[in-house]
Amino acid sequence: MSPKRARASTGTPATAALTKAGIPFTLRGYEHDPSAGSFGLEAADKLGIEAERVFKTLLCDVDARLVVGIVPVAGKLSLKALAAAVGGKRAVLADPREAERKTGYVVGGISPIGQKTALPTVLDASAIEHETILVSGGRRGLDIELDPQQLVALTRARVAPIAG
């Protein structure tokens, strides 16, 4: 495969945004199993990375506005904590079709980076404890490893304890 084709096959809006911003990152690809029950845990297992360092991106409706919550794949998102982190009262998981429409990504491959619509973002505070974390690269079977502080800067995320 030529270098040009290799780039095209791994390029996503997330990788383009990171490259444009000059943020260093490492792509981590794996063969996605469509029958996997958890996209994030599958990534951690197949990449041989501790689940505490692999983060999932969840879209929620907080008082009628979409908000991105980023939490470790081994944990759960606390909807109450997410709502509080953005000054809201009530949060529910967003409709998957709405999440796909607003982000430009498919469920299971939603990256917090390079979304079609910039949304308020909250990163779980545990991410800051790690030198690098992994988030979706913009499609199933592709993760991006990067410094969590760089993720915060690029997405303008708040850092708060939102994992339950």
C-alpha positions, 0 to 999 in steps of 0.5 A: 500500500502506498503511503498516500493510501495508508494516510487516506485509510487512517485519516478521520476528522479527529486525526485531521484536527490533531494534525492541524493543531500540531498535537502529537498523537499515536494511532492505535488500530485493531480489528473490530469485532462487530459482535463485541458487547463494549467497544471500549473494553474491546479496544483495551483488550485488543490493544493490551492497554489498561482499561483505566487509560482507555476512554469512551465518548458519550453524548448526553442531553443536559437540559435540552443541550448536547454535552460530551462526557469522556470517561474510562471504558471500565467505568460508568458516566454519572449523569448527575455529575455531568449535569452539575459539571456544566451547570445543568440539572438533569442529564440523559444519554442522547439519542444515538441518531442525534449523536451521529448527526451532531458529531459526524461519527457513528456510535462506537466510533465517536471521537471527542475530537473533530466533531461536526458541531463543537459541543461542551465537553467534560473529561473525567478527572481520572484522565489527568492522572495518566501521561497518555490516554486513548480515545476513539479515533473516529471509527470503530477499530481506531483509537488515538493515544495522546496527552490528556492535557492536549485533549483538554486544550483542543476540545476546551473541555472541563475536567471534573469527576464524572465517572460513577 
